[in-house]
Amino acid sequence: MLLAGVCMMLASCKEDPVFDGNLIVGKWVSGTEYYRYDPDSTGATWDTGDDVQESEAQPFTWSFDEKSSRLTLVHQMEMGGVIPKTYTIVALDDEVMRYKDNYDQTFEYKRVK
């Protein structure tokens, strides 16, 4: 039992990964859904499956907290108002960005080259 307790303590001491927020900048795709994150913390999203192109994209602002891995998007609605959405990044590199929402639903995007 002592060995099991030590293993559990070591597993709980594992540090959370720290992601480089600069890697978020760029264009990302999942299926027909696109997100473009610009360096000035603005961006746009569109879905070609709904026959919406980048020129018709919905604008948003974004911020990233490296300590908590929280990515916050604030979508600006066409008819006025804003919709904030917060995600936790669980993977981020030059090719893949994966995050989950508050309901543990995971979203994965590939970088558009």
N, C-alpha and C positions, 0 to 999 in steps of 0.2 A: 504494500500500500504506500509505503514511503516513496518508492520509485515512481509510482503513478502520480503522486502529489508533486514531485519534483518536475516531471514531464509537463504537467498541467501548468505549473508556474512558469516554466521556460516558454511554453507556447503563448501564454498570456503576456509575456514581456516583449514579444516581437514588435518591432517598431513599424509604424505605418509608413508606406512609401511616400516620398516627397517628389512631386512632379514639377517639371519646369513649365511654368505657365506660358512661356514664349512658344512652346510647341503647339499651342492651341491655334495660333494665327495660321490661316490658310483656308482652303476649301475642303469640305468633308462630305461624303455620301454614304447613305445606307439605302439600298434599293433605289427608289426614285426620289428620295428625300435628300435635299442638299442643305448644308449650312456653310456660310462663309463668315469667318471671324477675321475682322480687319485689325491692324495694329493699334488703331485709335480707340479700341474697345467698342466699336460699333460692328454690326454685321447684318446679315440677311438670310432668310430661309425661304425655300420654295420646293414644290413637289411637281416634278415633270409628269408624274402619274395623274395629276389633276390638271394637266395642260397649263401649268404655271411655269414660266421661264424666269431666269435670273433677273431680267429687266423688270419683272412684275413682283419681285420678292417682297416679303413682309420684313420690315426693318426691326432690329432689336439692338439693345446695348448689352454688353456682357462684362463680367468681372470674375476674377479668379483669386481665391485665397489659398496660397500654397500650404499654409499650416494645416488647414482643415480639408484641403483638396476639394473645396466647394466651388462649383461653377454656377454662377447666377446669370440667367438670361432675363431681360425685361423686354417683352414683345410690345411694340407700339401698334395698337389696333387701328385699322383704316378708319373706322367710325369714331375714333377717339378712345381714350383710356389705355391702360397698360396692363399686361399680365406678367407678373414675375414667376419664374420657375427656377428652382434650385436643385442641383444635382451634385452627387459626389463622384469625382473621377476615380476609377479603379484601375485604369490602364491608359497610358499616354506615351506615345513615342512618335517617330517620324512617319509611321504608317497607319497606326490604329489609335483611336480614342474611344474608350468605353467608359460609360458612366451609368449610375443608377439613380432613380428618383426616390422619394420618401416612402414609396410603396414597394421598394426592392425590385422594381422592374428595371432591367438592364437594356441599355441602348448601345449599339456598336457602330462606329463610322470608320470608313477607310479614307485616307487622304487622297484627294484628287491631284494627280501630278500633271 
